[in-house]
Amino acid sequence: MRFSFEDVQSFARWSGDHNPLHVSEQFARRTHFGQPIVHGVLTVLDALRATRGDTGTGATLTDQQVASLQCGD
């Protein structure tokens, strides 16, 4: 799963979530992340897209966040 900064910007416009941790490189540089991170909801939506809703394969989604995904990761 990989998202560019432009992907994150597009999702922010679509969702209305303009949290500077996601959309401001300058703000994010001053946090412990060091750069913008991807919206968690965007990663979940991509995971759902990848499975095409097929949960019969043993795939499960939880509400646990293991790590933040940075743009370009």
Buried (B, 14 or more C-beta within 10 A) or exposed (E): EEBEBEBBBEBBEEEEBEEEBBBEEEEBEEEEEEBBBBBBEBBEEBEBEEBEEEEEEEEEEEEEEEEEBBBEE
